[in-house]
Amino acid sequence: MNTLLFLGNLGTGEIIIIAIVVLLLFGGKKIPELMKGLGKGVKNFKDGVNGLEDDINGTSTDNKQ
């Protein structure tokens, strides 16, 4: 189980090294596009979860009446 939580032990140096590697791999122009796509994906996921919760809550209130 400790191997799953290794990301919590990252220090400043490791984060800087990872950022430099990402910058070298994708370039400066691609990173904003990647982050925009990631943001849209997270927003769609949250909207889907909220819609699912609304569906669950809507059907549970319909059954009570």
Jmol script that loads the backbone (N, CA, C; Angstrom):
load data "model"
ATOM      1  N   MET A   1       0.826  -1.192   0.000  1.00  0.00           N
ATOM      2  CA  MET A   1       0.000   0.000   0.000  1.00  0.00           C
ATOM      3  C   MET A   1       0.865   1.247   0.000  1.00  0.00           C
ATOM      4  N   ASN A   2       2.027   1.193   0.564  1.00  0.00           N
ATOM      5  CA  ASN A   2       2.917   2.350   0.563  1.00  0.00           C
ATOM      6  C   ASN A   2       3.381   2.713  -0.837  1.00  0.00           C
ATOM      7  N   THR A   3       3.435   1.738  -1.726  1.00  0.00           N
ATOM      8  CA  THR A   3       3.882   2.029  -3.086  1.00  0.00           C
ATOM      9  C   THR A   3       2.846   2.850  -3.841  1.00  0.00           C
ATOM     10  N   LEU A   4       1.582   2.797  -3.442  1.00  0.00           N
ATOM     11  CA  LEU A   4       0.558   3.589  -4.105  1.00  0.00           C
ATOM     12  C   LEU A   4       0.600   5.053  -3.680  1.00  0.00           C
ATOM     13  N   LEU A   5       1.204   5.334  -2.560  1.00  0.00           N
ATOM     14  CA  LEU A   5       1.210   6.684  -2.020  1.00  0.00           C
ATOM     15  C   LEU A   5       2.544   7.384  -2.219  1.00  0.00           C
ATOM     16  N   PHE A   6       3.368   6.914  -3.150  1.00  0.00           N
ATOM     17  CA  PHE A   6       4.689   7.498  -3.340  1.00  0.00           C
ATOM     18  C   PHE A   6       4.631   8.929  -3.861  1.00  0.00           C
ATOM     19  N   LEU A   7       3.538   9.342  -4.453  1.00  0.00           N
ATOM     20  CA  LEU A   7       3.450  10.693  -4.994  1.00  0.00           C
ATOM     21  C   LEU A   7       3.412  11.753  -3.898  1.00  0.00           C
ATOM     22  N   GLY A   8       3.012  11.400  -2.705  1.00  0.00           N
ATOM     23  CA  GLY A   8       2.958  12.348  -1.607  1.00  0.00           C
ATOM     24  C   GLY A   8       4.320  12.729  -1.079  1.00  0.00           C
ATOM     25  N   ASN A   9       5.364  11.987  -1.456  1.00  0.00           N
ATOM     26  CA  ASN A   9       6.698  12.252  -0.945  1.00  0.00           C
ATOM     27  C   ASN A   9       7.559  13.043  -1.922  1.00  0.00           C
ATOM     28  N   LEU A  10       6.968  13.684  -2.905  1.00  0.00           N
ATOM     29  CA  LEU A  10       7.741  14.472  -3.858  1.00  0.00           C
ATOM     30  C   LEU A  10       8.154  15.792  -3.225  1.00  0.00           C
ATOM     31  N   GLY A  11       9.414  16.122  -3.397  1.00  0.00           N
ATOM     32  CA  GLY A  11       9.908  17.398  -2.899  1.00  0.00           C
ATOM     33  C   GLY A  11       9.985  18.410  -4.013  1.00  0.00           C
ATOM     34  N   THR A  12      10.474  19.590  -3.676  1.00  0.00           N
ATOM     35  CA  THR A  12      10.569  20.662  -4.650  1.00  0.00           C
ATOM     36  C   THR A  12      11.513  20.298  -5.791  1.00  0.00           C
ATOM     37  N   GLY A  13      12.632  19.679  -5.470  1.00  0.00           N
ATOM     38  CA  GLY A  13      13.592  19.305  -6.497  1.00  0.00           C
ATOM     39  C   GLY A  13      13.026  18.328  -7.501  1.00  0.00           C
ATOM     40  N   GLU A  14      12.300  17.331  -7.003  1.00  0.00           N
ATOM     41  CA  GLU A  14      11.701  16.352  -7.900  1.00  0.00           C
ATOM     42  C   GLU A  14      10.647  16.985  -8.796  1.00  0.00           C
ATOM     43  N   ILE A  15       9.870  17.897  -8.251  1.00  0.00           N
ATOM     44  CA  ILE A  15       8.831  18.557  -9.041  1.00  0.00           C
ATOM     45  C   ILE A  15       9.460  19.415 -10.130  1.00  0.00           C
ATOM     46  N   ILE A  16      10.552  20.098  -9.813  1.00  0.00           N
ATOM     47  CA  ILE A  16      11.248  20.918 -10.814  1.00  0.00           C
ATOM     48  C   ILE A  16      11.808  20.044 -11.922  1.00  0.00           C
ATOM     49  N   ILE A  17      12.390  18.906 -11.572  1.00  0.00           N
ATOM     50  CA  ILE A  17      12.940  17.989 -12.579  1.00  0.00           C
ATOM     51  C   ILE A  17      11.831  17.465 -13.484  1.00  0.00           C
ATOM     52  N   ILE A  18      10.696  17.089 -12.902  1.00  0.00           N
ATOM     53  CA  ILE A  18       9.563  16.604 -13.697  1.00  0.00           C
ATOM     54  C   ILE A  18       9.064  17.707 -14.628  1.00  0.00           C
ATOM     55  N   ALA A  19       8.984  18.947 -14.138  1.00  0.00           N
ATOM     56  CA  ALA A  19       8.525  20.064 -14.967  1.00  0.00           C
ATOM     57  C   ALA A  19       9.472  20.295 -16.137  1.00  0.00           C
ATOM     58  N   ILE A  20      10.773  20.199 -15.899  1.00  0.00           N
ATOM     59  CA  ILE A  20      11.749  20.394 -16.975  1.00  0.00           C
ATOM     60  C   ILE A  20      11.624  19.284 -18.015  1.00  0.00           C
ATOM     61  N   VAL A  21      11.444  18.050 -17.568  1.00  0.00           N
ATOM     62  CA  VAL A  21      11.297  16.934 -18.510  1.00  0.00           C
ATOM     63  C   VAL A  21      10.033  17.108 -19.350  1.00  0.00           C
ATOM     64  N   VAL A  22       8.936  17.507 -18.723  1.00  0.00           N
ATOM     65  CA  VAL A  22       7.689  17.733 -19.464  1.00  0.00           C
ATOM     66  C   VAL A  22       7.878  18.858 -20.469  1.00  0.00           C
ATOM     67  N   LEU A  23       8.563  19.918 -20.069  1.00  0.00           N
ATOM     68  CA  LEU A  23       8.818  21.037 -20.978  1.00  0.00           C
ATOM     69  C   LEU A  23       9.656  20.596 -22.166  1.00  0.00           C
ATOM     70  N   LEU A  24      10.650  19.765 -21.920  1.00  0.00           N
ATOM     71  CA  LEU A  24      11.486  19.277 -23.012  1.00  0.00           C
ATOM     72  C   LEU A  24      10.726  18.335 -23.945  1.00  0.00           C
ATOM     73  N   LEU A  25       9.848  17.504 -23.380  1.00  0.00           N
ATOM     74  CA  LEU A  25       9.110  16.540 -24.198  1.00  0.00           C
ATOM     75  C   LEU A  25       8.045  17.203 -25.066  1.00  0.00           C
ATOM     76  N   PHE A  26       7.300  18.133 -24.492  1.00  0.00           N
ATOM     77  CA  PHE A  26       6.147  18.693 -25.192  1.00  0.00           C
ATOM     78  C   PHE A  26       6.395  20.068 -25.774  1.00  0.00           C
ATOM     79  N   GLY A  27       7.363  20.790 -25.285  1.00  0.00           N
ATOM     80  CA  GLY A  27       7.621  22.134 -25.784  1.00  0.00           C
ATOM     81  C   GLY A  27       6.712  23.159 -25.130  1.00  0.00           C
ATOM     82  N   GLY A  28       7.094  24.399 -25.220  1.00  0.00           N
ATOM     83  CA  GLY A  28       6.363  25.485 -24.560  1.00  0.00           C
ATOM     84  C   GLY A  28       5.003  25.766 -25.148  1.00  0.00           C
ATOM     85  N   LYS A  29       4.827  25.494 -26.441  1.00  0.00           N
ATOM     86  CA  LYS A  29       3.551  25.811 -27.085  1.00  0.00           C
ATOM     87  C   LYS A  29       2.489  24.747 -26.839  1.00  0.00           C
ATOM     88  N   LYS A  30       2.894  23.518 -26.617  1.00  0.00           N
ATOM     89  CA  LYS A  30       1.933  22.426 -26.448  1.00  0.00           C
ATOM     90  C   LYS A  30       1.381  22.353 -25.026  1.00  0.00           C
ATOM     91  N   ILE A  31       2.124  22.805 -24.033  1.00  0.00           N
ATOM     92  CA  ILE A  31       1.703  22.652 -22.642  1.00  0.00           C
ATOM     93  C   ILE A  31       0.380  23.369 -22.358  1.00  0.00           C
ATOM     94  N   PRO A  32       0.178  24.634 -22.792  1.00  0.00           N
ATOM     95  CA  PRO A  32      -1.145  25.252 -22.543  1.00  0.00           C
ATOM     96  C   PRO A  32      -2.296  24.488 -23.194  1.00  0.00           C
ATOM     97  N   GLU A  33      -2.045  23.928 -24.383  1.00  0.00           N
ATOM     98  CA  GLU A  33      -3.088  23.135 -25.038  1.00  0.00           C
ATOM     99  C   GLU A  33      -3.394  21.879 -24.237  1.00  0.00           C
ATOM    100  N   LEU A  34      -2.358  21.243 -23.707  1.00  0.00           N
ATOM    101  CA  LEU A  34      -2.565  20.046 -22.892  1.00  0.00           C
ATOM    102  C   LEU A  34      -3.334  20.372 -21.621  1.00  0.00           C
ATOM    103  N   MET A  35      -2.997  21.478 -20.976  1.00  0.00           N
ATOM    104  CA  MET A  35      -3.683  21.860 -19.745  1.00  0.00           C
ATOM    105  C   MET A  35      -5.132  22.240 -20.014  1.00  0.00           C
ATOM    106  N   LYS A  36      -5.385  22.878 -21.157  1.00  0.00           N
ATOM    107  CA  LYS A  36      -6.759  23.224 -21.526  1.00  0.00           C
ATOM    108  C   LYS A  36      -7.586  21.960 -21.724  1.00  0.00           C
ATOM    109  N   GLY A  37      -7.010  20.989 -22.405  1.00  0.00           N
ATOM    110  CA  GLY A  37      -7.704  19.716 -22.606  1.00  0.00           C
ATOM    111  C   GLY A  37      -7.934  18.984 -21.300  1.00  0.00           C
ATOM    112  N   LEU A  38      -6.946  19.042 -20.404  1.00  0.00           N
ATOM    113  CA  LEU A  38      -7.089  18.405 -19.100  1.00  0.00           C
ATOM    114  C   LEU A  38      -8.194  19.070 -18.292  1.00  0.00           C
ATOM    115  N   GLY A  39      -8.239  20.400 -18.345  1.00  0.00           N
ATOM    116  CA  GLY A  39      -9.290  21.135 -17.638  1.00  0.00           C
ATOM    117  C   GLY A  39     -10.680  20.802 -18.153  1.00  0.00           C
ATOM    118  N   LYS A  40     -10.809  20.692 -19.478  1.00  0.00           N
ATOM    119  CA  LYS A  40     -12.104  20.321 -20.056  1.00  0.00           C
ATOM    120  C   LYS A  40     -12.499  18.912 -19.639  1.00  0.00           C
ATOM    121  N   GLY A  41     -11.517  18.015 -19.590  1.00  0.00           N
ATOM    122  CA  GLY A  41     -11.810  16.646 -19.167  1.00  0.00           C
ATOM    123  C   GLY A  41     -12.282  16.580 -17.725  1.00  0.00           C
ATOM    124  N   VAL A  42     -11.636  17.336 -16.858  1.00  0.00           N
ATOM    125  CA  VAL A  42     -12.036  17.365 -15.445  1.00  0.00           C
ATOM    126  C   VAL A  42     -13.428  17.967 -15.311  1.00  0.00           C
ATOM    127  N   LYS A  43     -13.707  19.034 -16.059  1.00  0.00           N
ATOM    128  CA  LYS A  43     -15.028  19.664 -15.995  1.00  0.00           C
ATOM    129  C   LYS A  43     -16.111  18.697 -16.464  1.00  0.00           C
ATOM    130  N   ASN A  44     -15.857  17.979 -17.560  1.00  0.00           N
ATOM    131  CA  ASN A  44     -16.827  17.008 -18.058  1.00  0.00           C
ATOM    132  C   ASN A  44     -17.046  15.882 -17.053  1.00  0.00           C
ATOM    133  N   PHE A  45     -15.977  15.457 -16.392  1.00  0.00           N
ATOM    134  CA  PHE A  45     -16.099  14.403 -15.389  1.00  0.00           C
ATOM    135  C   PHE A  45     -16.950  14.876 -14.216  1.00  0.00           C
ATOM    136  N   LYS A  46     -16.700  16.096 -13.740  1.00  0.00           N
ATOM    137  CA  LYS A  46     -17.492  16.632 -12.626  1.00  0.00           C
ATOM    138  C   LYS A  46     -18.957  16.791 -13.021  1.00  0.00           C
ATOM    139  N   ASP A  47     -19.208  17.267 -14.253  1.00  0.00           N
ATOM    140  CA  ASP A  47     -20.586  17.401 -14.718  1.00  0.00           C
ATOM    141  C   ASP A  47     -21.273  16.037 -14.789  1.00  0.00           C
ATOM    142  N   GLY A  48     -20.534  15.034 -15.228  1.00  0.00           N
ATOM    143  CA  GLY A  48     -21.093  13.683 -15.291  1.00  0.00           C
ATOM    144  C   GLY A  48     -21.414  13.128 -13.917  1.00  0.00           C
ATOM    145  N   VAL A  49     -20.520  13.363 -12.959  1.00  0.00           N
ATOM    146  CA  VAL A  49     -20.764  12.892 -11.590  1.00  0.00           C
ATOM    147  C   VAL A  49     -21.968  13.611 -10.999  1.00  0.00           C
ATOM    148  N   ASN A  50     -22.057  14.928 -11.220  1.00  0.00           N
ATOM    149  CA  ASN A  50     -23.211  15.679 -10.701  1.00  0.00           C
ATOM    150  C   ASN A  50     -24.504  15.222 -11.363  1.00  0.00           C
ATOM    151  N   GLY A  51     -24.465  14.939 -12.648  1.00  0.00           N
ATOM    152  CA  GLY A  51     -25.654  14.445 -13.336  1.00  0.00           C
ATOM    153  C   GLY A  51     -26.079  13.084 -12.812  1.00  0.00           C
ATOM    154  N   LEU A  52     -25.095  12.233 -12.527  1.00  0.00           N
ATOM    155  CA  LEU A  52     -25.397  10.919 -11.975  1.00  0.00           C
ATOM    156  C   LEU A  52     -26.009  11.043 -10.585  1.00  0.00           C
ATOM    157  N   GLU A  53     -25.461  11.959  -9.763  1.00  0.00           N
ATOM    158  CA  GLU A  53     -26.029  12.178  -8.430  1.00  0.00           C
ATOM    159  C   GLU A  53     -27.449  12.709  -8.526  1.00  0.00           C
ATOM    160  N   ASP A  54     -27.691  13.610  -9.495  1.00  0.00           N
ATOM    161  CA  ASP A  54     -29.045  14.132  -9.682  1.00  0.00           C
ATOM    162  C   ASP A  54     -30.001  13.025 -10.096  1.00  0.00           C
ATOM    163  N   ASP A  55     -29.551  12.132 -10.986  1.00  0.00           N
ATOM    164  CA  ASP A  55     -30.393  11.014 -11.403  1.00  0.00           C
ATOM    165  C   ASP A  55     -30.701  10.097 -10.231  1.00  0.00           C
ATOM    166  N   ILE A  56     -29.701   9.819  -9.411  1.00  0.00           N
ATOM    167  CA  ILE A  56     -29.909   8.941  -8.251  1.00  0.00           C
ATOM    168  C   ILE A  56     -30.854   9.600  -7.263  1.00  0.00           C
ATOM    169  N   ASN A  57     -30.647  10.868  -6.976  1.00  0.00           N
ATOM    170  CA  ASN A  57     -31.513  11.578  -6.033  1.00  0.00           C
ATOM    171  C   ASN A  57     -32.915  11.736  -6.594  1.00  0.00           C
ATOM    172  N   GLY A  58     -33.043  11.935  -7.892  1.00  0.00           N
ATOM    173  CA  GLY A  58     -34.360  12.102  -8.513  1.00  0.00           C
ATOM    174  C   GLY A  58     -35.153  10.817  -8.471  1.00  0.00           C
ATOM    175  N   THR A  59     -34.522   9.672  -8.705  1.00  0.00           N
ATOM    176  CA  THR A  59     -35.242   8.401  -8.678  1.00  0.00           C
ATOM    177  C   THR A  59     -35.565   7.992  -7.247  1.00  0.00           C
ATOM    178  N   SER A  60     -34.711   8.341  -6.297  1.00  0.00           N
ATOM    179  CA  SER A  60     -34.991   7.960  -4.913  1.00  0.00           C
ATOM    180  C   SER A  60     -36.149   8.772  -4.358  1.00  0.00           C
ATOM    181  N   THR A  61     -36.293  10.049  -4.777  1.00  0.00           N
ATOM    182  CA  THR A  61     -37.433  10.845  -4.303  1.00  0.00           C
ATOM    183  C   THR A  61     -38.709  10.428  -5.001  1.00  0.00           C
ATOM    184  N   ASP A  62     -38.612   9.939  -6.264  1.00  0.00           N
ATOM    185  CA  ASP A  62     -39.804   9.472  -6.968  1.00  0.00           C
ATOM    186  C   ASP A  62     -40.347   8.203  -6.318  1.00  0.00           C
ATOM    187  N   ASN A  63     -39.486   7.341  -5.812  1.00  0.00           N
ATOM    188  CA  ASN A  63     -39.924   6.087  -5.196  1.00  0.00           C
ATOM    189  C   ASN A  63     -40.606   6.331  -3.859  1.00  0.00           C
ATOM    190  N   LYS A  64     -40.257   7.439  -3.172  1.00  0.00           N
ATOM    191  CA  LYS A  64     -40.827   7.714  -1.849  1.00  0.00           C
ATOM    192  C   LYS A  64     -42.242   8.228  -1.944  1.00  0.00           C
ATOM    193  N   GLN A  65     -42.642   8.801  -3.080  1.00  0.00           N
ATOM    194  CA  GLN A  65     -43.965   9.407  -3.169  1.00  0.00           C
ATOM    195  C   GLN A  65     -45.026   8.405  -3.391  1.00  0.00           C
TER     196      GLN A  65
END
end "model"
wireframe off; spacefill off
backbone 0.3
color backbone group
